[in-house]
Amino acid sequence: MKDTSDIFGENVFSLSVMKARLPKETFKEVKAAIDNGKRLSQEAAGVVANEMKQWAIEKGATHYTHWFQPMTGITSEKHDSFINPADDGNIILRFSGKELIQGEPDASSFPSGGLRATFEARGYTAWDPTSYAFIKEGVLCIPTAFCSYGGEALDKKIPLLRSMEALNKQAMRVLKLFGNEDVTSIKTTVGPEQEYFLIDEKGYNARRDLIYTGRTLFGAPPPKGQQMEDHYFGVIKPRVQAFMKDLNDELWKLGIMATTEHNEVAPSQHELAPIFTTTNIATDHNQLTMEIMKKVAQKHGLVCLLHEKPFDGVNGSGKHNNWSMSTDTGTNLLEPGATPYENAQFLLFLTAVIKAVDDYQDLLRISVASAGNDHRLGANEAPPAVISIFLGSELTDVLEAIENDQPYGAKEKELLRVGVHVLPKFPKDTTDRNRTSPFAFTGNKFEFRMLGSASSIALPNTVLNTAVAESLKQFADQLEGAEDFTSALHELIRKEIKDHKRIIFNGNGYDDSWIAEAEARGLSNLKTTPDAVKHYLDEKNVALFTSHKVYSEVEMQSRHEVFLEKYTKLIDIEAKTMLEMAKQDILPAVSAYSSELAGSVTAKTSVLGSAPAFEQDTLKEISEDMKAAYEAYLDLEEDMKKSKDIDDLEKLADFIKDDVLSDMASLRASCDKLEAETAADYWPFPTYGDLLFAVR
């Protein structure tokens, strides 16, 4: 039996594999492409392709694919075999440098937001050499970017890579001011914690809502939910443990450094966390992780639910995006140092993040917006829709001392000036965690906690990278021409703290009083996806992305349309599913039960003179609730018809948010009440109790 060190990365065409298999000069060229973004020559690409093919065939692969991430939010792949015909009627196995570097998939059926018409089918995939190729189920997968015939980004990876380049460019300008001549590049790193539910496959297959939408659209709460607080970090059940072991093995084979696993708050909810890695690789790995979770679950007779809110009344699932910046020399730029030089550099980068989050609150909110995530944000289980930063009391006190030119700490007798006095070296945890904060400093990184469990981490990191790049650009513009760098640096940090301290909040984000206080501070509270997406094309946001060449204005317009299309289509599916389940399953089942009750009441009254109060009262209650449910059904059906006549996407999204979702809530409330009143033998599908407690 192989141990972990033997299987880790065995299905990855990693740097060590390339070093062992490629000629020295070719390997040197590949390394330069990975480290410094230099273009690989056609000759070197041919050598790499041949060795990659040979390695893949040795591993049992028969096909290759350009693996990419379109705006669907999931990954896509088209498989081509290595087989080519030979003159003698046999075959030869071939894979060229051209095939490695560029592919041509059909781009017509992917979301484009109007970037291309259906008949404009050509698209291109381009190899991303910084993310290693891997073998998945007998197929060599080559991570790639995806663009249109005209060069516009049709995926989530191209903007992410552009944002990483933008931040690198501006961060390098700032580091040079501190004399960091040995640093040649800065990369952002991410460790995304992934939450998910595991339920029994039989229960899943009996629920149309789970099959069609990924969440339960009906369901009365069971007597036991999460109120006993006994699931979080509890003993992992044998069937789940077996799943986790197989999942780890599959992830480790692909070089994904999965480390932490535990039970989460809700019954049947769990979490997996990896070690940090470079942002684009972390994004690839997280997409793979979600895919493999689902496949491994099936092997155990389970279904992995990644929807942000699969069950009402218990916690939903998020994804915590732990983000930092590091130099190629190994310095974490968000790690407080022990010398004035290090402290000043740390404080400037910290201030850049604070400014970025304050200036682009709306974009960060938009980056996590989805119909599913709207159920979580602000629901006392996830951060509110208001963006704020948690720094902890000690670091907040330091910034206040700098802002006010006041002493910091009992031992400080002089004013705390950046670059003059030593900022105390912070231990990794200087304060308690604040799980109610959307954006929390956790020692040497920021934890962006608002992401939904099903979403790609590409967009939030694209926004974060670009916003911080803009802060650093403005700082570099001011400091590069300063006569006295130290004084200019101190005054810059003082000013930025004063201008952006409204975004810092160390209290309870779940408290209603914070929402009122946030409004008084001038912070935005974009509660729903339509509310947030309205601001995507605001002038300042377009200027941010276009100035750093992360998106063109046309690419932004397309994404605005894709946001709204996805939101409206998803809820359209949910509403249709509700109507179908209510009319075909719930109302007929309740009607059958009420008919039995009515027959019993009639029979017992004729014999005994009256029927038991239980039967009479239950029949009356069910009749009233069936009437309410049917009225809610008709309201939803009518509003769904109205929605078909609304052509404007923004107006349609607002109508769905304000009217359709309200109808859906009413229909659900009535049907959930009926579930509690109807005999179990009559209820047409598994209940919450069946689903949440079936896995042992």
C-alpha positions as CSV (number, residue, x, y, z in Angstrom):
1,M,0.0,0.0,0.0
2,K,1.4,3.4,-1.0
3,D,1.8,6.1,1.6
4,T,0.9,9.7,1.2
5,S,4.3,10.8,0.0
6,D,4.2,8.2,-2.7
7,I,0.9,9.1,-4.2
8,F,1.1,12.9,-3.7
9,G,1.3,14.5,-7.2
10,E,1.6,11.2,-9.0
11,N,-0.9,12.3,-11.6
12,V,0.7,15.8,-12.1
13,F,3.2,16.8,-14.8
14,S,4.9,18.9,-12.1
15,L,8.1,20.8,-12.1
16,S,10.0,17.8,-10.7
17,V,8.7,15.6,-13.4
18,M,9.6,18.2,-16.1
19,K,13.1,18.6,-14.6
20,A,13.6,14.8,-14.8
21,R,12.3,14.4,-18.3
22,L,13.1,17.6,-20.2
23,P,16.4,18.6,-21.7
24,K,18.1,21.2,-19.5
25,E,17.7,24.1,-21.8
26,T,14.0,23.3,-22.4
27,F,13.4,23.0,-18.7
28,K,15.1,26.3,-18.1
29,E,12.8,28.0,-20.6
30,V,9.7,26.4,-19.1
31,K,10.9,27.5,-15.6
32,A,11.3,31.1,-16.9
33,A,7.8,30.9,-18.4
34,I,6.4,29.8,-15.0
35,D,8.3,32.2,-12.8
36,N,8.5,35.3,-15.0
37,G,5.7,34.9,-17.6
38,K,8.1,34.7,-20.5
39,R,6.7,33.2,-23.7
40,L,7.7,29.7,-24.6
41,S,9.3,29.1,-28.0
42,Q,7.5,26.9,-30.5
43,E,10.5,24.5,-30.4
44,A,10.5,24.2,-26.6
45,A,6.7,23.7,-26.7
46,G,7.2,20.8,-29.1
47,V,9.6,19.1,-26.7
48,V,7.4,19.7,-23.7
49,A,4.4,18.3,-25.7
50,N,6.2,15.1,-26.7
51,E,7.4,14.4,-23.1
52,M,4.0,15.3,-21.7
53,K,2.3,12.8,-24.1
54,Q,4.8,10.1,-23.3
55,W,4.4,10.6,-19.5
56,A,0.6,10.6,-19.9
57,I,0.6,7.4,-22.0
58,E,2.8,5.7,-19.4
59,K,0.1,6.7,-16.9
60,G,-2.6,5.1,-19.0
61,A,-4.0,8.2,-20.7
62,T,-5.5,7.8,-24.2
63,H,-6.9,11.3,-24.6
64,Y,-6.0,14.9,-23.9
65,T,-8.1,18.0,-23.3
66,H,-7.7,21.7,-22.8
67,W,-9.3,22.1,-19.4
68,F,-10.9,25.6,-19.0
69,Q,-13.3,27.6,-16.9
70,P,-16.0,29.4,-18.9
71,M,-18.5,31.9,-17.4
72,T,-20.7,29.0,-16.4
73,G,-18.8,28.8,-13.1
74,I,-17.8,25.2,-13.7
75,T,-15.1,23.6,-15.8
76,S,-15.3,22.4,-19.4
77,E,-13.3,19.9,-21.5
78,K,-13.3,18.4,-25.0
79,H,-11.4,15.1,-25.3
80,D,-9.2,14.3,-28.3
81,S,-7.2,11.1,-28.6
82,F,-3.5,10.9,-29.2
83,I,-4.3,8.6,-32.2
84,N,-3.3,9.6,-35.7
85,P,-3.5,7.4,-38.8
86,A,-0.3,6.0,-40.3
87,D,0.2,5.3,-44.0
88,D,0.2,1.5,-43.4
89,G,-3.2,1.5,-41.9
90,N,-2.0,1.5,-38.4
91,I,-1.9,4.4,-35.9
92,I,0.7,6.6,-34.4
93,L,0.3,8.5,-31.1
94,R,1.0,12.2,-31.7
95,F,0.7,15.4,-29.6
96,S,2.4,18.5,-31.0
97,G,3.6,21.7,-29.5
98,K,0.9,23.6,-31.4
99,E,-1.8,21.3,-29.9
100,L,-0.4,21.9,-26.4
101,I,-0.3,25.7,-26.7
102,Q,-3.6,26.3,-28.4
103,G,-6.9,24.5,-28.9
104,E,-10.1,25.4,-30.8
105,P,-13.3,24.5,-29.0
106,D,-16.8,25.5,-30.1
107,A,-17.5,28.7,-28.2
108,S,-21.1,29.3,-29.4
109,S,-23.0,27.6,-26.5
110,F,-21.1,29.1,-23.6
111,P,-22.3,32.3,-21.8
112,S,-20.8,35.3,-23.5
113,G,-23.1,38.1,-22.5
114,G,-23.5,39.3,-26.0
115,L,-19.8,39.1,-26.9
116,R,-20.6,36.8,-29.8
117,A,-23.6,35.6,-31.7
118,T,-24.6,31.9,-31.8
119,F,-23.3,31.5,-35.4
120,E,-19.9,32.9,-34.3
121,A,-18.7,29.5,-33.0
122,R,-14.9,29.8,-33.0
123,G,-13.1,30.1,-29.6
124,Y,-9.5,29.5,-28.5
125,T,-8.0,27.8,-25.5
126,A,-4.4,28.8,-24.6
127,W,-2.1,26.8,-22.3
128,D,-1.4,28.3,-18.9
129,P,2.1,26.9,-18.1
130,T,2.0,28.2,-14.6
131,S,-0.7,25.6,-13.7
132,Y,0.6,22.1,-14.1
133,A,-1.1,19.6,-16.5
134,F,-2.6,16.5,-14.8
135,I,-4.3,13.2,-15.5
136,K,-7.9,12.7,-14.6
137,E,-9.8,9.5,-15.4
138,G,-7.4,8.5,-18.2
139,V,-7.4,12.0,-19.8
140,L,-4.4,14.4,-19.9
141,C,-5.9,17.7,-18.7
142,I,-4.0,20.9,-19.7
143,P,-5.1,24.0,-17.8
144,T,-5.9,26.7,-20.3
145,A,-7.4,30.2,-20.7
146,F,-10.5,30.6,-23.1
147,C,-11.0,33.5,-25.4
148,S,-13.2,34.5,-28.4
149,Y,-12.1,34.8,-32.0
150,G,-11.7,38.5,-31.4
151,G,-9.5,38.0,-28.3
152,E,-12.1,38.8,-25.6
153,A,-12.0,36.8,-22.4
154,L,-14.8,34.2,-22.3
155,D,-13.6,32.7,-19.1
156,K,-12.7,33.4,-15.5
157,K,-9.0,32.6,-15.8
158,I,-7.8,35.3,-18.2
159,P,-9.1,38.2,-16.0
160,L,-7.6,36.5,-12.9
161,L,-4.2,36.2,-14.6
162,R,-4.4,39.8,-15.7
163,S,-5.3,41.0,-12.2
164,M,-2.3,39.1,-10.8
165,E,0.0,40.9,-13.4
166,A,-1.6,44.2,-12.4
167,L,-0.9,43.7,-8.7
168,N,2.6,42.4,-9.4
169,K,3.4,45.6,-11.4
170,Q,2.2,48.0,-8.8
171,A,3.5,46.1,-5.8
172,M,7.0,46.0,-7.4
173,R,7.0,49.8,-7.7
174,V,6.3,50.1,-4.0
175,L,8.8,47.5,-2.9
176,K,11.6,49.2,-4.9
177,L,10.9,52.3,-2.8
178,F,11.9,50.3,0.3
179,G,15.1,49.1,-1.4
180,N,14.0,45.5,-2.2
181,E,16.3,45.1,-5.2
182,D,16.4,41.3,-4.9
183,V,12.6,40.9,-5.4
184,T,11.6,40.1,-9.0
185,S,7.9,39.3,-8.6
186,I,5.0,39.3,-6.2
187,K,2.2,36.8,-6.3
188,T,-1.0,36.6,-4.4
189,T,-1.7,33.3,-2.6
190,V,-5.0,31.8,-1.6
191,G,-6.2,29.0,0.6
192,P,-10.0,28.4,0.0
193,E,-11.8,26.5,2.8
194,Q,-14.7,24.5,1.2
195,E,-17.9,23.7,3.0
196,Y,-20.4,21.0,1.7
197,F,-23.2,18.6,2.7
198,L,-23.3,14.9,2.2
199,I,-26.6,13.1,2.0
200,D,-27.7,9.6,1.1
201,E,-28.1,9.1,-2.7
202,K,-31.6,7.4,-2.2
203,G,-33.0,10.5,-0.5
204,Y,-31.5,12.8,-3.2
205,N,-33.0,10.8,-6.1
206,A,-36.4,11.1,-4.5
207,R,-36.4,14.9,-4.5
208,R,-36.9,16.7,-7.8
209,D,-35.9,20.0,-6.2
210,L,-32.4,18.7,-5.2
211,I,-32.0,17.1,-8.7
212,Y,-33.0,20.2,-10.6
213,T,-31.7,23.1,-8.4
214,G,-29.3,21.7,-5.8
215,R,-31.4,22.8,-2.9
216,T,-34.7,21.8,-1.2
217,L,-37.5,24.1,-2.2
218,F,-39.9,22.6,0.4
219,G,-39.2,21.1,3.8
220,A,-40.5,21.5,7.3
221,P,-37.9,21.7,10.0
222,P,-37.3,18.4,11.9
223,P,-37.5,18.3,15.7
224,K,-33.7,18.2,15.9
225,G,-31.5,20.4,13.7
226,Q,-28.3,22.1,14.9
227,Q,-29.7,23.5,18.1
228,M,-27.7,21.0,20.3
229,E,-24.4,22.2,18.7
230,D,-23.2,18.6,18.7
231,H,-22.2,18.2,15.1
232,Y,-19.5,20.9,14.8
233,F,-16.1,19.2,15.2
234,G,-17.9,16.1,16.4
235,V,-16.8,12.5,15.7
236,I,-16.9,11.9,12.0
237,K,-19.2,9.0,11.1
238,P,-17.7,5.9,9.5
239,R,-19.3,6.4,6.1
240,V,-18.2,10.0,6.0
241,Q,-14.7,9.1,7.1
242,A,-14.4,6.6,4.3
243,F,-15.5,9.2,1.8
244,M,-13.0,11.7,3.2
245,K,-10.1,9.2,3.0
246,D,-10.9,8.4,-0.7
247,L,-11.3,12.1,-1.4
248,N,-7.9,12.9,0.1
249,D,-6.3,10.2,-1.9
250,E,-7.7,11.5,-5.2
251,L,-6.9,15.1,-4.3
252,W,-3.3,14.3,-3.3
253,K,-2.7,12.4,-6.5
254,L,-3.5,15.6,-8.3
255,G,-1.1,17.6,-6.1
256,I,-3.9,19.3,-4.2
257,M,-2.7,19.9,-0.7
258,A,-5.9,19.1,1.2
259,T,-5.1,19.1,4.9
260,T,-8.0,19.9,7.3
261,E,-11.3,18.0,7.4
262,H,-14.1,18.2,10.0
263,N,-17.8,18.3,10.7
264,E,-19.4,21.7,10.3
265,V,-22.3,23.3,12.2
266,A,-25.3,21.7,10.5
267,P,-26.1,18.0,10.5
268,S,-24.5,16.3,7.4
269,Q,-22.3,19.4,6.8
270,H,-18.5,19.2,6.5
271,E,-15.5,21.2,5.6
272,L,-12.2,20.7,3.8
273,A,-9.3,23.2,3.8
274,P,-6.1,23.1,1.7
275,I,-2.7,24.7,2.2
276,F,-2.1,28.1,0.5
277,T,-0.8,28.2,-3.1
278,T,-0.6,30.8,-5.9
279,T,-4.0,32.2,-6.7
280,N,-4.6,30.9,-10.2
281,I,-3.4,27.4,-9.2
282,A,-5.6,27.6,-6.0
283,T,-8.5,28.5,-8.3
284,D,-7.8,25.5,-10.6
285,H,-7.5,23.2,-7.5
286,N,-10.7,24.4,-5.9
287,Q,-12.6,23.7,-9.2
288,L,-11.1,20.3,-9.2
289,T,-11.9,19.7,-5.5
290,M,-15.6,20.5,-6.1
291,E,-15.7,18.1,-9.1
292,I,-13.9,15.3,-7.3
293,M,-16.1,15.7,-4.1
294,K,-19.1,14.9,-6.2
295,K,-17.5,11.9,-8.0
296,V,-16.1,10.3,-4.8
297,A,-19.4,10.8,-3.0
298,Q,-21.2,8.7,-5.7
299,K,-18.8,5.8,-5.1
300,H,-20.0,5.8,-1.5
301,G,-23.7,6.0,-2.3
302,L,-23.7,9.6,-1.3
303,V,-24.4,13.0,-2.9
304,C,-22.3,16.0,-2.3
305,L,-24.4,19.2,-2.2
306,L,-22.4,22.4,-2.9
307,H,-25.4,24.8,-3.0
308,E,-25.1,27.7,-0.6
309,K,-28.4,26.9,1.2
310,P,-29.6,23.4,0.5
311,F,-31.7,23.2,3.7
312,D,-33.8,26.0,5.3
313,G,-33.4,26.4,9.0
314,V,-29.8,25.1,9.3
315,N,-26.6,26.7,8.3
316,G,-25.7,27.0,4.6
317,S,-22.3,26.5,3.1
318,G,-19.7,29.1,2.3
319,K,-16.1,29.3,1.1
320,H,-13.5,31.3,3.1
321,N,-10.9,32.9,0.8
322,N,-7.7,33.3,2.7
323,W,-5.7,35.8,0.7
324,S,-2.2,37.2,1.0
325,M,0.7,38.6,-1.0
326,S,4.2,37.1,-1.2
327,T,7.5,38.0,-2.9
328,D,9.5,35.4,-4.9
329,T,12.1,35.7,-2.1
330,G,9.6,34.3,0.4
331,T,8.4,37.4,2.2
332,N,4.7,37.6,3.1
333,L,3.9,41.3,2.7
334,L,1.1,41.0,5.2
335,E,3.4,39.6,7.9
336,P,4.2,42.3,10.5
337,G,8.0,42.6,10.9
338,A,10.4,43.3,13.8
339,T,12.2,46.3,12.4
340,P,11.1,49.9,11.4
341,Y,11.8,49.0,7.8
342,E,9.6,45.9,7.8
343,N,6.9,47.6,9.9
344,A,6.6,50.6,7.6
345,Q,6.4,48.3,4.6
346,F,3.7,46.1,6.3
347,L,1.7,49.1,7.3
348,L,1.7,50.5,3.8
349,F,0.5,47.2,2.3
350,L,-2.1,46.9,5.0
351,T,-3.3,50.4,4.3
352,A,-3.5,49.5,0.6
353,V,-5.9,46.7,1.4
354,I,-8.0,48.8,3.7
355,K,-8.3,51.5,1.0
356,A,-9.1,48.9,-1.7
357,V,-11.9,47.3,0.3
358,D,-13.4,50.7,1.2
359,D,-13.2,52.1,-2.3
360,Y,-14.6,49.0,-4.0
361,Q,-17.0,47.6,-1.4
362,D,-19.6,47.2,-4.2
363,L,-17.3,45.2,-6.4
364,L,-16.4,42.8,-3.6
365,R,-20.1,42.3,-2.9
366,I,-20.8,41.7,-6.6
367,S,-17.9,39.2,-6.7
368,V,-19.8,36.9,-4.3
369,A,-23.3,37.6,-5.6
370,S,-25.6,34.7,-6.7
371,A,-29.1,33.6,-6.1
372,G,-27.9,30.9,-3.8
373,N,-25.6,33.1,-1.8
374,D,-28.4,35.6,-1.2
375,H,-29.9,33.1,1.1
376,R,-26.8,33.1,3.4
377,L,-25.6,36.7,3.6
378,G,-27.0,38.4,6.6
379,A,-28.8,35.3,7.8
380,N,-26.9,35.1,11.1
381,E,-24.8,32.2,9.8
382,A,-22.6,34.2,7.4
383,P,-21.3,37.7,7.2
384,P,-23.9,40.4,6.4
385,A,-24.1,41.9,3.0
386,V,-22.4,45.0,4.4
387,I,-18.6,44.9,3.7
388,S,-16.3,45.7,6.6
389,I,-12.8,44.8,7.8
390,F,-11.9,43.2,11.1
391,L,-8.4,44.1,12.3
392,G,-8.6,43.2,16.0
393,S,-8.1,45.7,18.8
394,E,-4.3,45.8,18.9
395,L,-3.7,46.6,15.2
396,T,-6.6,49.0,15.3
397,D,-5.0,50.8,18.2
398,V,-1.7,51.1,16.2
399,L,-3.5,52.7,13.3
400,E,-5.4,55.1,15.5
401,A,-2.1,56.1,17.1
402,I,-0.5,56.8,13.7
403,E,-3.6,58.7,12.5
404,N,-3.7,60.9,15.6
405,D,0.1,61.3,16.1
406,Q,-0.3,59.8,19.6
407,P,1.8,57.4,21.6
408,Y,1.0,53.8,21.2
409,G,1.2,51.5,24.2
410,A,2.2,52.2,27.8
411,K,5.9,52.2,27.1
412,E,5.8,54.6,24.2
413,K,6.8,58.1,25.4
414,E,7.2,59.6,21.9
415,L,4.9,59.8,19.0
416,L,4.6,56.7,16.9
417,R,5.9,57.6,13.5
418,V,6.2,55.2,10.6
419,G,9.8,54.2,9.9
420,V,11.1,55.7,13.2
421,H,9.7,53.6,16.1
422,V,9.5,49.9,16.1
423,L,6.0,48.5,15.7
424,P,5.7,45.6,18.2
425,K,6.1,42.3,16.4
426,F,2.7,40.7,16.3
427,P,2.2,37.1,17.2
428,K,0.1,35.3,14.6
429,D,-3.0,35.6,16.7
430,T,-3.2,39.0,18.4
431,T,-6.9,38.8,19.0
432,D,-9.9,36.5,18.9
433,R,-11.4,35.5,15.5
434,N,-14.5,37.3,14.3
435,R,-16.6,34.9,12.3
436,T,-19.2,37.6,11.7
437,S,-16.8,39.8,9.7
438,P,-16.9,39.6,5.9
439,F,-13.2,40.5,5.6
440,A,-11.0,39.7,8.6
441,F,-7.2,40.1,9.2
442,T,-6.0,36.8,10.7
443,G,-2.3,37.4,11.5
444,N,-0.6,37.4,8.1
445,K,-3.5,37.2,5.6
446,F,-7.1,38.4,5.1
447,E,-10.0,36.0,5.2
448,F,-12.8,37.0,2.8
449,R,-15.7,35.0,4.3
450,M,-18.6,36.0,2.0
451,L,-18.0,33.5,-0.9
452,G,-20.7,31.0,-1.6
453,S,-19.7,27.3,-1.5
454,A,-20.6,26.6,-5.1
455,S,-18.9,29.6,-6.7
456,S,-15.5,29.8,-8.4
457,I,-13.0,31.8,-6.4
458,A,-11.7,33.5,-9.6
459,L,-13.9,36.6,-9.6
460,P,-13.4,37.5,-5.9
461,N,-9.7,37.3,-6.3
462,T,-9.7,39.2,-9.6
463,V,-11.6,42.0,-7.8
464,L,-9.3,41.9,-4.8
465,N,-6.1,41.8,-6.8
466,T,-7.2,44.7,-9.0
467,A,-8.5,46.9,-6.2
468,V,-5.3,46.5,-4.2
469,A,-3.2,47.1,-7.4
470,E,-5.1,50.5,-7.7
471,S,-4.3,51.4,-4.1
472,L,-0.6,50.6,-4.6
473,K,-0.5,52.5,-7.9
474,Q,-1.8,55.6,-6.2
475,F,0.7,55.2,-3.3
476,A,3.6,54.7,-5.7
477,D,2.6,57.7,-7.8
478,Q,2.8,59.9,-4.6
479,L,5.9,58.4,-3.0
480,E,8.2,58.0,-6.1
481,G,8.6,61.8,-6.3
482,A,8.8,62.6,-2.6
483,E,11.8,64.6,-1.4
484,D,11.7,62.9,2.0
485,F,10.4,59.4,1.6
486,T,10.0,58.6,5.3
487,S,7.9,61.8,6.0
488,A,5.9,61.3,2.9
489,L,5.2,57.7,3.8
490,H,4.1,58.6,7.3
491,E,1.8,61.3,6.1
492,L,0.4,59.1,3.3
493,I,-0.5,56.3,5.8
494,R,-2.0,58.8,8.3
495,K,-4.2,60.3,5.6
496,E,-5.4,56.9,4.2
497,I,-6.2,55.6,7.7
498,K,-8.3,58.7,8.3
499,D,-10.0,58.6,5.0
500,H,-10.9,54.8,5.2
501,K,-11.3,54.0,8.8
502,R,-15.1,53.8,8.4
503,I,-14.6,50.3,6.8
504,I,-12.9,49.0,10.0
505,F,-15.4,47.3,12.4
506,N,-14.3,44.8,15.1
507,G,-17.8,44.1,16.6
508,N,-20.6,41.7,16.0
509,G,-21.6,41.8,12.3
510,Y,-24.8,39.9,13.1
511,D,-26.1,42.6,15.4
512,D,-28.9,44.7,13.8
513,S,-27.4,47.8,15.4
514,W,-24.3,47.3,13.1
515,I,-26.4,47.6,10.0
516,A,-27.7,51.0,11.2
517,E,-24.2,52.1,12.2
518,A,-22.8,51.0,8.8
519,E,-25.4,53.1,7.0
520,A,-24.5,56.1,9.2
521,R,-20.8,55.5,8.2
522,G,-21.8,55.6,4.5
523,L,-21.1,51.9,3.8
524,S,-23.2,50.2,1.2
525,N,-25.7,47.4,2.1
526,L,-26.5,45.6,-1.2
527,K,-28.7,42.9,0.1
528,T,-29.5,40.9,-3.1
529,T,-27.8,40.1,-6.3
530,P,-29.9,42.5,-8.4
531,D,-29.2,45.3,-5.9
532,A,-25.4,44.6,-6.2
533,V,-25.1,44.0,-9.9
534,K,-26.7,47.4,-10.7
535,H,-23.3,48.9,-9.6
536,Y,-21.0,46.7,-11.7
537,L,-20.8,49.2,-14.6
538,D,-20.5,52.3,-12.4
539,E,-17.9,54.7,-13.8
540,K,-15.4,54.1,-11.1
541,N,-15.6,50.3,-11.5
542,V,-15.2,50.5,-15.3
543,A,-12.2,52.8,-14.8
544,L,-10.6,50.5,-12.3
545,F,-10.7,47.4,-14.6
546,T,-9.9,49.1,-17.9
547,S,-7.0,51.2,-16.5
548,H,-5.3,48.0,-15.2
549,K,-6.2,46.1,-18.4
550,V,-8.1,43.4,-16.4
551,Y,-11.3,43.8,-18.4
552,S,-12.2,45.8,-21.4
553,E,-15.4,47.8,-21.2
554,V,-17.0,45.3,-23.6
555,E,-15.9,42.4,-21.4
556,M,-17.5,44.1,-18.4
557,Q,-20.7,44.7,-20.2
558,S,-20.8,41.0,-21.2
559,R,-20.3,39.9,-17.6
560,H,-23.0,42.3,-16.3
561,E,-25.4,40.5,-18.7
562,V,-24.2,37.1,-17.7
563,F,-24.7,37.9,-14.0
564,L,-28.3,38.8,-14.6
565,E,-29.0,36.0,-17.0
566,K,-27.7,33.4,-14.5
567,Y,-29.7,34.9,-11.7
568,T,-33.0,35.0,-13.6
569,K,-32.6,31.6,-15.2
570,L,-31.8,29.9,-12.0
571,I,-34.8,31.3,-10.1
572,D,-37.0,30.5,-13.2
573,I,-35.9,26.9,-12.8
574,E,-36.6,26.9,-9.1
575,A,-40.1,28.5,-9.5
576,K,-41.1,26.0,-12.2
577,T,-39.8,23.1,-10.0
578,M,-41.9,24.4,-7.1
579,L,-45.0,24.6,-9.3
580,E,-44.5,21.1,-10.6
581,M,-43.8,19.6,-7.1
582,A,-46.8,21.4,-5.5
583,K,-49.3,20.4,-8.2
584,Q,-48.0,16.9,-9.0
585,D,-46.8,15.8,-5.6
586,I,-47.8,17.8,-2.5
587,L,-51.4,18.9,-3.2
588,P,-52.5,15.5,-4.5
589,A,-50.9,13.8,-1.5
590,V,-52.6,16.1,1.0
591,S,-55.8,15.8,-0.9
592,A,-55.7,12.0,-0.6
593,Y,-55.0,12.2,3.1
594,S,-57.8,14.8,3.7
595,S,-60.2,12.5,1.7
596,E,-59.4,9.7,4.1
597,L,-59.9,12.0,7.1
598,A,-63.2,13.2,5.6
599,G,-64.4,9.6,5.1
600,S,-63.5,8.7,8.6
601,V,-65.3,11.8,10.0
602,T,-68.4,10.9,8.0
603,A,-68.4,7.3,9.0
604,K,-67.8,7.9,12.7
605,T,-70.4,10.6,12.8
606,S,-73.0,8.4,11.3
607,V,-72.3,5.6,13.8
608,L,-71.3,7.5,16.9
609,G,-73.0,10.8,16.4
610,S,-69.7,12.7,16.1
611,A,-66.1,12.1,15.1
612,P,-63.0,12.5,17.3
613,A,-61.8,16.1,17.7
614,F,-58.4,15.2,16.3
615,E,-59.9,14.1,13.0
616,Q,-62.3,17.0,12.7
617,D,-59.7,19.7,13.7
618,T,-57.0,18.2,11.5
619,L,-59.4,18.1,8.5
620,K,-60.4,21.7,9.0
621,E,-56.8,22.9,9.4
622,I,-55.6,21.0,6.3
623,S,-58.5,22.3,4.3
624,E,-57.7,25.9,5.2
625,D,-53.9,25.4,4.5
626,M,-54.6,23.6,1.2
627,K,-56.6,26.6,0.1
628,A,-53.8,29.0,1.1
629,A,-51.2,26.8,-0.7
630,Y,-53.3,26.7,-3.9
631,E,-53.8,30.4,-3.8
632,A,-50.0,30.8,-3.4
633,Y,-49.5,28.4,-6.3
634,L,-51.8,30.5,-8.5
635,D,-50.0,33.7,-7.6
636,L,-46.6,32.2,-8.5
637,E,-48.0,30.7,-11.7
638,E,-49.4,34.2,-12.7
639,D,-46.2,36.0,-11.9
640,M,-44.2,33.5,-13.8
641,K,-46.4,34.2,-16.9
642,K,-45.8,37.9,-16.4
643,S,-42.0,37.4,-16.2
644,K,-42.0,36.1,-19.8
645,D,-43.1,39.5,-21.1
646,I,-40.2,41.4,-19.5
647,D,-37.3,41.8,-21.9
648,D,-35.1,44.1,-20.0
649,L,-32.8,41.9,-17.8
650,E,-32.4,44.4,-15.0
651,K,-36.2,44.9,-14.8
652,L,-36.7,41.1,-14.9
653,A,-34.2,40.5,-12.1
654,D,-36.0,43.1,-10.0
655,F,-39.4,41.6,-10.7
656,I,-38.1,38.1,-9.8
657,K,-36.5,39.5,-6.6
658,D,-39.5,41.4,-5.5
659,D,-42.5,39.3,-6.7
660,V,-41.5,35.8,-7.8
661,L,-39.3,35.1,-4.7
662,S,-42.1,36.5,-2.5
663,D,-44.6,34.1,-4.2
664,M,-42.2,31.2,-3.7
665,A,-41.8,32.0,0.0
666,S,-45.6,32.0,0.4
667,L,-46.0,28.7,-1.4
668,R,-43.2,27.1,0.6
669,A,-44.6,28.3,3.9
670,S,-48.1,26.9,3.2
671,C,-46.7,23.5,1.9
672,D,-44.3,23.2,4.8
673,K,-47.2,23.7,7.2
674,L,-49.1,21.0,5.3
675,E,-46.1,18.6,5.7
676,A,-46.4,18.9,9.5
677,E,-50.2,18.2,9.3
678,T,-50.1,15.3,6.9
679,A,-49.6,11.6,7.9
680,A,-46.1,10.5,7.1
681,D,-47.2,7.6,4.9
682,Y,-48.9,10.1,2.5
683,W,-46.0,12.6,2.2
684,P,-44.6,12.2,-1.3
685,F,-40.8,12.6,-0.7
686,P,-38.2,12.3,2.0
687,T,-38.4,14.9,4.8
688,Y,-35.6,17.0,6.3
689,G,-35.2,14.5,9.0
690,D,-34.8,11.7,6.5
691,L,-32.2,13.7,4.5
692,L,-30.1,15.2,7.3
693,F,-29.8,12.1,9.5
694,A,-29.6,9.2,7.0
695,V,-25.8,9.1,6.7
696,R,-24.3,7.1,9.6
